[in-house]
């Protein structure tokens, strides 16, 4: 039985994280690429009942393991096909990782304060909340990884927790495939450094490994039996191993790509990371110090050396950053006096910048919630700057509470998925297509690339094509979706316009 104080914090963290991750979860359209793709596949499972061999609009889907797809399809059966039900499984599991990180922190720190600060920092990290709310694999994977680490540390006193290690590895495999090799390698490295080699003689570990891996092994074997070497080529080579050495689908970047991601999205917490990492290095012989250094160092270096770079690949780094920052906050909290002019100046600068953001939103994007968010951010940073100047450690709860409120306001707005502004809004165009064409119809578009979210909302296949291909497909009795410029230049005789919305026109094939 957990102590009352620890149970209280666990429940409080769970409630706070569920609120932040579920508030207005379905208020924005699905994003390209992952969200739209997973929604299409899950809807196919929901409609056809084909849970073993997932398809995307009738074609085999060989890219990813099925766990998230199964969970989304299950939500569709309960609550219907919608943005909320699409994002719900990933958001719930990512929210659970907050109290889970607190529990892990309690084990490795063996005290409450740094564990609590770590969980609260993790709760209020913008990239964690934003990507965790999306229908993506990374929040789920990180949740299972944290549970694995918790079970690993817990086995020091309760041997039966070793069962959970194997089951967590199986869940990671069914969620994101071969990343289990990297995360499992980190766990083994941590195990060796902490001299827990006796775990390998624990029978519960091997029982968990056998039964935990059976579902994943069975699913992979079924795919290989059904699709043969095509599955191995697509799932393992094209979608996994190729990403190590080259930029798949043009998603490349320099080795410092993820360092820039940290610099862009991890403030204000990044200010306190150097101090936390220095403390971890100084305490590298301790459980928490080795965990932070191994988890952060091995994972960060590995993804930085990969050829393919995508922003969400960095997700599993954030719990280790939160642990480092949490222990730094704990030390600051317990000091009678501390000084940092830089922190004070930085917070004051952000306070002024937030006021500028408030003016920008008032003139360019007048959403009241964003205006209020900017005001809250400015007040939070201004008060924090004043408290730091006074060497008052109360700036820590002010920062935590203020950032939580800022994130809650951002998630309540229509702007928390800012990538939606990179291309045309899909819903009006999809509505035009869906109201005039049968589900599954192939439509060729002049837009530069195909968009899975448009396919999902229109319930048709929208295929990007160049001008000669568009002419050819129209002659071959296909529908065209043309932007205004292409419509003017394509020179097709006797065009029959089905409808027009935004800058796009739907053209019927010749009779």
C-alpha positions, 0 to 999 in steps of 0.5 A: 500500500502506497503512503497517503501522500504519494497516493495523493500526488499520483492521483493529482498528477493523473487528473492534471495530465488527463485534463491537459491531454483530453481537453478539446482533443477533437477540436482540430482536423487530423494532421498529415501524415501519420494521423491521417494514415492511421485513421484510414487504416483503423477505419478499414479495420472497423469497417471490415473486421480484418484485425490481423491484416490491416489495409489502407483503402483496401491495400495492404498496410505493411508500414507499422505494427498494429497496436495503435491501429487496433486501439483506434479501431476499438474506439471507433466501435465504441464512439464512432469515427471522429477526431476525438476517438482517433486521438484518444488511445495515444493521448490516454497512454501519454497522459498515464506516463506523467504519474508513471514518471513520478513513480519511477522518480520515487524509486530512483531518487528515493525521495518525493521532491525531485520525483514530483518536480520531474513529473510536473516538468514533464507534464508541462513540456510543450512538445510532449503534450502536443505530440502526445495528443496526436494519433501517433506512436511516440507517446505510447512507446515512451509510456511503455518504456517508462513502465519497463524502466519502472519494473526494472528498478522495482525488481530490486525489492520485488522480483515478480516485477520482472514479469513486466519487463518482457510484456513492456518489450512486447508492447513496444514491439507491437507499437513501433517495431524495431525501436525495441532494439534501441530502447531495450539496449538502453535498459540492458546498459542501465542494468549492467551499469547498476550491477543488477546482473542477478536479474538475468537469473530471475525466472520471472524475467524469462517468463515475462519475456516469453509470454510478453513477446508471443503476441508480437512474434505471432503477428509478425509471423502471420504477416510474413506467412501472408505477404512473404518477402514483400512484408520483410522488405517494406516493414523492416528494410524500407521503413526501419533499417533504411532510416538509419543510413539515409533520409527516407522520403527526404526527411533528413537533417544535420547531426545537430537537428535534434539539438535545434528541436530542443532549443526551439521547443523546450523553453523555459525548462531548457534553462535548467537542463545544464545544471541537471545534467551536471548533477547527474554527471557528478552523481553518475554512480547513483541509480538516478544519475546513471539512468539520466546519462544513459537514457539521454546520451544513448538515445540522443546520440543514436537519433542524431546519427540516423539519416532520417530526421523527424521532430517526434523521434526525439520524444523518448528523450524528454523523460530523462530531461525532466528527471535531470531538471527535476533534481536541479529544481529540488536542489534549488528549492532546498537552498536558502539562497541562489542567484542567477541574473541570466534566468531573471533577464531571460524571463523578463525578455520572454514576458515582454515578447509575450506581450508582443505576441498578444498584440500580434494575435489581436491584429492577425489571429484574434482568438480570445483564448490565444490573447489570454494565453499570451497575457498569462505567459507574460504574467508568469514570466514577469513574476518569475523574473521578479522572484528569481531576482529576489532569490525566492525559490517560489519561482518554481511553482509559479513557472509550473502553474503558469506553463500548465495554464498556458498549455491548457489555453493553447490546447483549447485553441484552434492553433495547437496543430500549427502544421495544418496551416502549411496547406489548404484546409481539407474538410471543405474540399473533402466535403465536396468530394464526399457529397458527390462521389462514391466511397473509394473513388480515385480522384487525381489532383493537381496539388503537389502531393497526396494528403492522407487527411484528405483521403480520410475525410473524403473517403476517396483516394486523392492521388497527386499527378502532373499535368500530362497525367491529369489529362490522360486520367480525365480521358480514362474516365477519372475525376480531377480535383484542380486548383484554379491555375491548373484549371485555367491551363489544362485545356480540356474540352467540354469540362463538366464542373461538379463543384468548386470550393476554396481554390479547388474545382472537382471535374467530372470525366467525359461521358 
